[in-house]
Amino acid sequence: NILTGYYLKDDIKISLSLTLQDEKTIKLNSVHLDESGVAEILKFMNRKGSTNTSDSLMSFLESMNIKSIFVNFLQSNIKFILDANFIISGTTSIGQFEFICDENNNIQPYFIKFNTLETNYTLYVGNRQNMIVEPNYDLDDSGDISSTVINFSQKYLYGIDSCVK
């Protein structure tokens, strides 16, 4: 049975989809963050100043006090596991964000769509070395997109982070 709900940490609304595997294990299917939550995950990713954070996704979720909502109901030694298709997403006034984990549970931006006054932009992770920036890019378009590949560095995340704030 999939359970859904949300909780508040400070002013951040965190929506969860989870499955109780057994009395000590909770499988997280997805997490959705509000605008303040997106700002928090971007700050968390930027903290180390590198494209691959050494902090795990679980560390981020623990910083959001995820375990505290289950302490009264389950034993304190709760084990959280991630669904194979786990995604953490968020919506802000400037667009939508989705994050996935790599094999070491490092957070990677996967899909970011944001709006400026003049156009919409979509960013996708390439091979963790670059990002593709597509102004209004049609995924069915078979055109050459090599000119839109930019070198990925943390400064782009810092730029997005400052827009969210």
Contact map, one row per residue, 1 for C-alpha under 8 A:
111000000000000000110000000000000000000000000000000000000000000000000000000000000000000000000000000000000000000000000000000000000000000000000000000000000000000000000
111100000000000011110000000000000000000000000000000000000000000000000000000000000000000000000000000000000000000000000000000000000000000000000000000000000000000000000
111110000000000111100000000000000000000000000000000000000000000000000000000000000000000000000000000000000000000000000000000000000000000000000000000000000000000000000
011111000000001111000000000000000000000000000000000000000000000000000000000000000000000000000000000000000000000000000000000000000000000000000000000000000000000000000
001111100000001110000000000000000000000000000000000000000000000000000000000000000000000000000000000000000000000000000000000000000000000000000000000000000000000000000
000111110000111100000000000000000000000000000000000000000000000000000000000000000000000000000000000000000000000000000000000000000000000000000000000000000000000000000
000011111000111000000000000000000000000000000000000000000000000000001000000000000000000000000000000000000000000000000000000000000000000000000000000000000000000000000
000001111111110000000000000000000000000000000000000000000000000000000000000000000000000000000000000000000000000000000000000000000000000000000000000000000000000000000
000000111111110000000000000000000000000000000000000000000000000110000000000000000000000000000000000000000000000000000000000000000000000000000000000000000000000000000
000000011111000000000000000000000000000000000000000000000000000000000000000000000000000000000000000000000000000000000000000000000000000000000000000000000000000000000
000000011111100000000000000000000001000000000000000000000000000000000000000000000000000000000000000000000000000000000000000000000000000000000000000000000000000000000
000000011111110000000000000000001111100000000000000000000000000000000000000000000000000000000000000000000000000000000000000000000000000000000000000000000000000000000
000001111011111000000000000000001101100000000000000000000000000000000000000000000000000000000000000000000000000000000000000000000000000000000000000000000000000000000
000001111001111100000000000000111100100000000000000000000000000000000000000000000000000000000000000000000000000000000000000000000000000000000000000000000000000000000
000111100000111110000000000000111000000000000000000000000000000000000000000000000000000000000000000000000000000000000000000000000000000000000000000000000000000000000
001111000000011111000000000111110000000000000000000000000000000000000000000000000000000000000000000000000000000000000000000000000000000000000000000000000000000000000
011110000000001111100000000111100000000000000000000000000000000000000000000000000000000000000000000000000000000000000000000000000000000000000000000000000000000000000
011100000000000111110000011111000000000000000000000000000000000000000000000000000000000000000000000000000000000000000000000000000000000000000000000000000000000000000
111000000000000011111000011110000000000000000000000000000000000000000000000000000000000000000000000000000000000000000000000000000000000000000000000000000000000000000
110000000000000001111110111000000000000000000000000000000000000000000000000000000000000000000000000000000000000000000000000000000000000000000000000000000000000000000
000000000000000000111111111000000000000000000000000000000000000000000000000000000000000000000000000000000000000000000000000000000000000000000000000000000000000000000
000000000000000000011111110000000000000000000000000000000000000000000000000000000000000000000000000000000000000000000000000000000000000000000000000000000000000000000
000000000000000000011111100000000000000000000000000000000000000000000000011000000000000000000000000000000000000000000000000000000000000000000000000000000000000000000
000000000000000000001111110000000000000000000000000000000000000000000000011011100000000000000000000000000000000000000000000000000000000000000000000000000000000000000
000000000000000000011111111000000000000000000000000000000000000000000000000001111000000000000000000000000000000000000000000000000000000000000000000000000000000000000
000000000000000001111101111100000000000000000000000000000000000000000000000001111000000000000000000000000000000000000000000000000000000000000000000000000000000000000
000000000000000001111000111110000000000000000000000000000000000000000000000000011110000000000000000000000000000000000000000000000000000000000000000000000000000000000
000000000000000111100000011111100000000000000000000000000000000000000000000000011110010000000000000000000000000000000000000000000000000000000000000000000000000000000
000000000000000111100000001111100000000000000000000000000000000000000000000000000110111000000000000000000000000000000000000000000000000000000000000000000000000000000
000000000000000111000000000111110000000000000000000000000000000000000000000000000010011110000000000000000000000000000000000000000000000000000000000000000000000000000
000000000000011110000000000111111000000000000000000000000000000000000000000000000000001110000000000000000000000000000000000000000000000000000000000000000000000000000
000000000000011100000000000001111100000000000000000000000000000000000000000000000000000111000000000000000000000000000000000000000000000000000000000000000000000000000
000000000001111000000000000000111111110000000000000000000000000000000000000000000000000111100000000000000000000000000000000000000000000000000000000000000000000000000
000000000001110000000000000000011111110000000000000000000000000000000000000000000000000001110000000000000000000000000000000000000000000000000000000000000000000000000
000000000001000000000000000000001111111000000000000000000000000000000000000000000000000001111000000000000000000000000000000000000000000000000000000000000000000000010
000000000011100000000000000000001111111100000000000000000000000000000000000000000000000000000000000000000000000000000000000000000000000000000000000000000000000000000
000000000001110000000000000000001111111110000000000000000000000000000000000000000000000001000000000000000000000000000000000000000000000000000000000000000000000000000
000000000000000000000000000000001111111111000000000000000000000000000000000000000000000001110000100000000000000000000000000000000000000000000000000000000000000000010
000000000000000000000000000000000011111111100000000000000000000000000000000000000000000000000000000000000000000000000000000000000000000000000000000000000000000010011
000000000000000000000000000000000001111111110000000000000000000000000000000000000000000000000000000000000000000000000000000000000000000000000000000000000000000000000
000000000000000000000000000000000000111111111000000000000001000000000000000000000000000000000000000000000000000000000000000000000000000000000000000000000000000000000
000000000000000000000000000000000000011111111100000000000000000000000000000000000000000000000000000000000000000000000000000000000000000000000000000000000000110010000
000000000000000000000000000000000000001111111110000000000000000000000000000000000000000000000000000000000000000000000000000000000000000000000000000000000000000010000
000000000000000000000000000000000000000111111110000000000001000000000000000000000000000000000000000000000000000000000000000000000000000000000000000000000000000000000
000000000000000000000000000000000000000011111111100010000000000000000000000000000000000000000000000000000010000000000000000000000000000000000000000000000000000000000
000000000000000000000000000000000000000001111111110010000000000000000000000000000000000000000000000000000000000000000000000000000000000000000000000000000100110000000
000000000000000000000000000000000000000000111111100000000000000000000000000000000000000000000000000000000000000000000000000000000000000000000000000000000000000000000
000000000000000000000000000000000000000000001111110011000000000000000000000000000000000000000000000000000000000000000000000000000000000000000000000000000000000000000
000000000000000000000000000000000000000000001111111010000000000000000000000000000000000000000000000000000000000000000000000000000000000000000000000000000100000000000
000000000000000000000000000000000000000000000101111110000000000000000000000000000000000000000000000000000000000000000000000000000000000000000000000000001100000000000
000000000000000000000000000000000000000000000000111110000000000000000000000000000000000000000000000000000000000000000000000000010000000000000000000000011100000000000
000000000000000000000000000000000000000000000000011111000000000000000000000000000000000000000000000000000111000000000000000000000000000000000000000000000000000000000
000000000000000000000000000000000000000000001101111111110000000000000000000000000000000000000000000000000110000000000000000000000000000000000000000000000000000000000
000000000000000000000000000000000000000000000001000111110000000000000000000000000000000000000000000000000100000000000000000000000000000000000000000000000000000000000
000000000000000000000000000000000000000000000000000011111011000000000000000000000000000000000000000000000110000000000000000000000000000000000000000000000000000000000
000000000000000000000000000000000000000000000000000011111111000000000000000000000000000000000000000000011110000000000000000000000000000000000000000000000000000000000
000000000000000000000000000000000000000000000000000000111111100000000000000000000000000000000000000010001110000000000000000000000000000000000000000000000000000000000
000000000000000000000000000000000000000000000000000000011111110000000000000000000000000000000000000000001000000000000000000000000000000000000000000000000000000000000
000000000000000000000000000000000000000000000000000000111111111000000000000000000000000000000000000000000000000000000000000000000000000000000000000000000000000000000
000000000000000000000000000000000000000010010000000000111111111100000000000000000000000000000000000000000000000000000000000000000000000000000000000000000000000000000
000000000000000000000000000000000000000000000000000000001111111111000000000000000000000000000000000000000000000000000000000000000000000000000000000000000000000000000
000000000000000000000000000000000000000000000000000000000111111111100000000000000000000000000000000000000000000000000000000000000000000000000000000000000000000000000
000000000000000000000000000000000000000000000000000000000011111111000000000000000000000000000000000000000000000000000000000000000000000000000000000000000000000000000
000000001000000000000000000000000000000000000000000000000001111111000000000000000000000000000000000000000000000000000000000000000000000000000000000000000000000000000
000000001000000000000000000000000000000000000000000000000000111111111000000000000000000000000000000000000000000000000000000000000000000000000000000000000000000000000
000000000000000000000000000000000000000000000000000000000000111111111100000000000000000000000000000000000000000000000000000000000000000000000000000000000000000000000
000000000000000000000000000000000000000000000000000000000000010011111110000001000000000000000000000000000000000000000000000000000000000000000000000000000000000000000
000000000000000000000000000000000000000000000000000000000000000011111110000000000000000000000000000000000000000000000000000000000000000000000000000000000000000000000
000000100000000000000000000000000000000000000000000000000000000011111111000000000000000000000000000000000000000000000000000000000000000000000000000000000000000000000
000000000000000000000000000000000000000000000000000000000000000001111111110000000000000000000000000000000000000000000000000000000000000000000000000000000000000000000
000000000000000000000000000000000000000000000000000000000000000000111111111100000000000000000000000000000000000000000000000000000000000000000000000000000000000000000
000000000000000000000000000000000000000000000000000000000000000000001111111000000000000000000000000000000000000000000000000000000000000000000000000000000000000000000
000000000000000000000000000000000000000000000000000000000000000000000111111000000000000000000000000000000000000000000000000000000000000000000000000000000000000000000
000000000000000000000011000000000000000000000000000000000000000000000111111101000000000000000000000000000000000000000000000000000000000000000000000000000000000000000
000000000000000000000011000000000000000000000000000000000000000000000011111111000000000000000000000000000000000000000000000000000000000000000000000000000000000000000
000000000000000000000000000000000000000000000000000000000000000000000010011111000000000000000000000000000000000000000000000000000000000000000000000000000000000000000
000000000000000000000001000000000000000000000000000000000000000000000000001111100000000000000000000000000000000000000000000000000000000000000000000000000000000000000
000000000000000000000001110000000000000000000000000000000000000000100000011111110000000000000000000000000000000000000000000000000000000000000000000000000000000000000
000000000000000000000001110000000000000000000000000000000000000000000000000011111000000000000000000000000000000000000000000000000000000000000000000000000000000000000
000000000000000000000000111100000000000000000000000000000000000000000000000001111100000000000000000000000000000000000000000000000000000000000000000000000000000000000
000000000000000000000000111100000000000000000000000000000000000000000000000000111110000000000000000000000000000000000000000000000000000000000000000000000000000000000
000000000000000000000000001110000000000000000000000000000000000000000000000000011111110000000000000000000000000000000000000000000000000000000000000000000000000000000
000000000000000000000000001111000000000000000000000000000000000000000000000000001111110000000000000000000000000000000000000000000000000000000000000000000000000000000
000000000000000000000000000000000000000000000000000000000000000000000000000000000111110000000000000000000000000000000000000000000000000000000000000000000000000000000
000000000000000000000000000010000000000000000000000000000000000000000000000000000111111000000000000000000000000000000000000000000000000000000000000000000000000000000
000000000000000000000000000111000000000000000000000000000000000000000000000000000111111100000000000100000000000000000000000000000000000000000000000000000000000000000
000000000000000000000000000011100000000000000000000000000000000000000000000000000000111110000000011110000000000000000000000000000000000000000000000000000000000000000
000000000000000000000000000001111000000000000000000000000000000000000000000000000000011111000000011100000000000000000000000000000000000000000000000000000000000000000
000000000000000000000000000001111000000000000000000000000000000000000000000000000000001111100001111000000000000000000000000000000000000000000000000000000000000000000
000000000000000000000000000000011110110000000000000000000000000000000000000000000000000111110001110000000000000000000000000000000000000000000000000000000000000000000
000000000000000000000000000000001110010000000000000000000000000000000000000000000000000011111011100000000000000000000000000000000000000000000000000000000000000000000
000000000000000000000000000000000110010000000000000000000000000000000000000000000000000001111111000000000000000000000000000000000000000000000000000000000000000000010
000000000000000000000000000000000010000000000000000000000000000000000000000000000000000000111110000000000000000000000000000000000000000000000000000000000000000000000
000000000000000000000000000000000000000000000000000000000000000000000000000000000000000000011111000000000000000001110000000000000000000000000000000000000000000000110
000000000000000000000000000000000000000000000000000000000000000000000000000000000000000000111111100000000000000111100000000000000000000000000000000000000000000000000
000000000000000000000000000000000000000000000000000000000000000000000000000000000000000011110111110000000000001111000000000000000000000000000000000000000000000000000
000000000000000000000000000000000000010000000000000000000000000000000000000000000000000011100011111000000000111110000000000000000000000000000000000000000000000000000
000000000000000000000000000000000000000000000000000000000000000000000000000000000000001111000001111100000000111100000000000000000000000000000000000000000000000000000
000000000000000000000000000000000000000000000000000000000000000000000000000000000000001110000000111110000011111000000000000000000000000000000000000000000000000000000
000000000000000000000000000000000000000000000000000000000000000000000000000000000000011100000000011111000011110000000000000000000000000000000000000000000000000000000
000000000000000000000000000000000000000000000000000000001000000000000000000000000000001000000000001111111111000000000000000000000000000000000000000000000000000000000
000000000000000000000000000000000000000000000000000000000000000000000000000000000000000000000000000111111111000000000000000000000000000000000000000000000000000000000
000000000000000000000000000000000000000000000000000000000000000000000000000000000000000000000000000011111100000000000000000000000000000000000000000000000000000000000
000000000000000000000000000000000000000000000000000000010000000000000000000000000000000000000000000011111100000000000000000000000000000000000000000000000000000000000
000000000000000000000000000000000000000000000000000000011100000000000000000000000000000000000000000011111110000000000000000000000000000000000000000000000000000000000
000000000000000000000000000000000000000000000000000111111000000000000000000000000000000000000000000011111111000000000000000000000000000000000000000000000000000000000
000000000000000000000000000000000000000000001000000110111000000000000000000000000000000000000000001111001111100000000000000000000000000000000000000000000000000000000
000000000000000000000000000000000000000000000000000100000000000000000000000000000000000000000000001111000111110000000000000010010000000000000000000000000000000000000
000000000000000000000000000000000000000000000000000000000000000000000000000000000000000000000000111100000011111100000000000110000000000000000000000000000000000000000
000000000000000000000000000000000000000000000000000000000000000000000000000000000000000000000000111100000001111100000000001110000000000000000000000000000000000000000
000000000000000000000000000000000000000000000000000000000000000000000000000000000000000000000001111000000000111110000000011110000000000000000000000000000000000000000
000000000000000000000000000000000000000000000000000000000000000000000000000000000000000000000011110000000000111111000000011100000000000000000000000000000000000000000
000000000000000000000000000000000000000000000000000000000000000000000000000000000000000000000011100000000000001111100001111000000000000000000000000000000000000000000
000000000000000000000000000000000000000000000000000000000000000000000000000000000000000000000111000000000000000111110001110000000000000000000000000000000000000000000
000000000000000000000000000000000000000000000000000000000000000000000000000000000000000000000110000000000000000011111111100000000000000000000000000000000000000000000
000000000000000000000000000000000000000000000000000000000000000000000000000000000000000000000100000000000000000001111111100000000000000000000000000000000000000000000
000000000000000000000000000000000000000000000000000000000000000000000000000000000000000000000000000000000000000000111110000000000000000000000000000000000000000000000
000000000000000000000000000000000000000000000000000000000000000000000000000000000000000000000000000000000000000000111111000000000000000000000000000000000000000000000
000000000000000000000000000000000000000000000000000000000000000000000000000000000000000000000000000000000000000000111111100000000000001100000000000000000000000000000
000000000000000000000000000000000000000000000000000000000000000000000000000000000000000000000000000000000000000011110111110000000000001100000000000000000000000000000
000000000000000000000000000000000000000000000000000000000000000000000000000000000000000000000000000000000000000011110011111000000000111100000000000000000000000000000
000000000000000000000000000000000000000000000000000000000000000000000000000000000000000000000000000000000000001111000001111100000001111110000000000000000000000000000
000000000000000000000000000000000000000000000000000000000000000000000000000000000000000000000000000000000000011110000000111110000011110000000000000000000000000000000
000000000000000000000000000000000000000000000000000000000000000000000000000000000000000000000000000000000000111100000000011111000011100000000000000000000000000000000
000000000000000000000000000000000000000000000000000000000000000000000000000000000000000000000000000000000001111000000000001111110111000000000000000000000000000000000
000000000000000000000000000000000000000000000000000000000000000000000000000000000000000000000000000000000000000000000000000111111111000000000000000000000000000000000
000000000000000000000000000000000000000000000000000000000000000000000000000000000000000000000000000000000000000000000000000011111110000000000000000000000000000000000
000000000000000000000000000000000000000000000000001000000000000000000000000000000000000000000000000000000001000000000000000011111110000000000000000000010000000000000
000000000000000000000000000000000000000000000000000000000000000000000000000000000000000000000000000000000000000000000000000001111110000000000000000000110000000000000
000000000000000000000000000000000000000000000000000000000000000000000000000000000000000000000000000000000000000000000000000011111111000000000000000011111000000000000
000000000000000000000000000000000000000000000000000000000000000000000000000000000000000000000000000000000000000000000000001111111111100000000000000011110000000000000
000000000000000000000000000000000000000000000000000000000000000000000000000000000000000000000000000000000000000000000000011111000111110000000000000111000000000000000
000000000000000000000000000000000000000000000000000000000000000000000000000000000000000000000000000000000000000000000000111100000011111000000000000111000000000000000
000000000000000000000000000000000000000000000000000000000000000000000000000000000000000000000000000000000000000000000000111000000001111110000000000100000000000000000
000000000000000000000000000000000000000000000000000000000000000000000000000000000000000000000000000000000000000000000011110000000000111110000000000000000000000000000
000000000000000000000000000000000000000000000000000000000000000000000000000000000000000000000000000000000000000000000011110000000000011111000000000000000000000000000
000000000000000000000000000000000000000000000000000000000000000000000000000000000000000000000000000000000000000000000000010000000000011111101000000000000000000000000
000000000000000000000000000000000000000000000000000000000000000000000000000000000000000000000000000000000000000000000000000000000000000111111000000000000000000000000
000000000000000000000000000000000000000000000000000000000000000000000000000000000000000000000000000000000000000000000000000000000000000011111100000000000000000000000
000000000000000000000000000000000000000000000000000000000000000000000000000000000000000000000000000000000000000000000000000000000000000001111100000000000000000000000
000000000000000000000000000000000000000000000000000000000000000000000000000000000000000000000000000000000000000000000000000000000000000011111110000000000000000000000
000000000000000000000000000000000000000000000000000000000000000000000000000000000000000000000000000000000000000000000000000000000000000000111111000000000000000000000
000000000000000000000000000000000000000000000000000000000000000000000000000000000000000000000000000000000000000000000000000000000000000000001111100000000000000000000
000000000000000000000000000000000000000000000000000000000000000000000000000000000000000000000000000000000000000000000000000000000000000000000111111000000000000000000
000000000000000000000000000000000000000000000000000000000000000000000000000000000000000000000000000000000000000000000000000000000000000000000011111110000000000000000
000000000000000000000000000000000000000000000000000000000000000000000000000000000000000000000000000000000000000000000000000000000000000000000001111110000000000000000
000000000000000000000000000000000000000000000000000000000000000000000000000000000000000000000000000000000000000000000000000000000000000000000001111110000000000000000
000000000000000000000000000000000000000000000000000000000000000000000000000000000000000000000000000000000000000000000000000000000001110000000000111111000000000000000
000000000000000000000000000000000000000000000000000000000000000000000000000000000000000000000000000000000000000000000000000000000111100000000000111111100000000000000
000000000000000000000000000000000000000000000000000000000000000000000000000000000000000000000000000000000000000000000000000000000111100000000000000111110000000000000
000000000000000000000000000000000000000000000000000000000000000000000000000000000000000000000000000000000000000000000000000000001110000000000000000011111000000000000
000000000000000000000000000000000000000000000000001000000000000000000000000000000000000000000000000000000000000000000000000000011110000000000000000001111101000000000
000000000000000000000000000000000000000000000000011000000000000000000000000000000000000000000000000000000000000000000000000000000100000000000000000000111111100000000
000000000000000000000000000000000000000000000100111000000000000000000000000000000000000000000000000000000000000000000000000000000000000000000000000000011111110000000
000000000000000000000000000000000000000000000000000000000000000000000000000000000000000000000000000000000000000000000000000000000000000000000000000000001111111000000
000000000000000000000000000000000000000000000000000000000000000000000000000000000000000000000000000000000000000000000000000000000000000000000000000000011111111100000
000000000000000000000000000000000000000001000100000000000000000000000000000000000000000000000000000000000000000000000000000000000000000000000000000000001111111110000
000000000000000000000000000000000000000001000100000000000000000000000000000000000000000000000000000000000000000000000000000000000000000000000000000000000111111111000
000000000000000000000000000000000000000000000000000000000000000000000000000000000000000000000000000000000000000000000000000000000000000000000000000000000011111111100
000000000000000000000000000000000000000000000000000000000000000000000000000000000000000000000000000000000000000000000000000000000000000000000000000000000001111111110
000000000000000000000000000000000000001001100000000000000000000000000000000000000000000000000000000000000000000000000000000000000000000000000000000000000000111111111
000000000000000000000000000000000000000000000000000000000000000000000000000000000000000000000000000000000000000000000000000000000000000000000000000000000000011111111
000000000000000000000000000000000000000000000000000000000000000000000000000000000000000000000100000000000000000000000000000000000000000000000000000000000000001111111
000000000000000000000000000000000010011000000000000000000000000000000000000000000000000000010100000000000000000000000000000000000000000000000000000000000000000111111
000000000000000000000000000000000000001000000000000000000000000000000000000000000000000000000000000000000000000000000000000000000000000000000000000000000000000011111
